[in-house]
Amino acid sequence: MEESGKPYKKEFRPITIKTSEGSTIQGKVNLGVKERVSELFTKSDQAFIVLVDATTKEGTGKVLFVNKNHIVWVEPED
């Protein structure tokens, strides 16, 4: 497997998400080389965001892939 040559940066930020069906999810997103949480939505064409250490009514410590089209609002915790 070839290395892409791009450095991979981990920088997690805690956020809270409200989905269109009414769920509230708390977790952390990796901003990587982006500077703000909003850039995950405005400067990325990926359809999903990845939440780690997510907490939902079903439990905690999950990894979730959330479709951006089903997010009503996002609140950064920091």
Secondary structure, DSSP 4 states (H G I P E B T S, - for coil): ----SPPP---EEEEEEEETTS-EEEEEEE-TT-SSTTHHHHS---SEEEEEEEEETTEEEEEEEEEGGGEEEEEE--
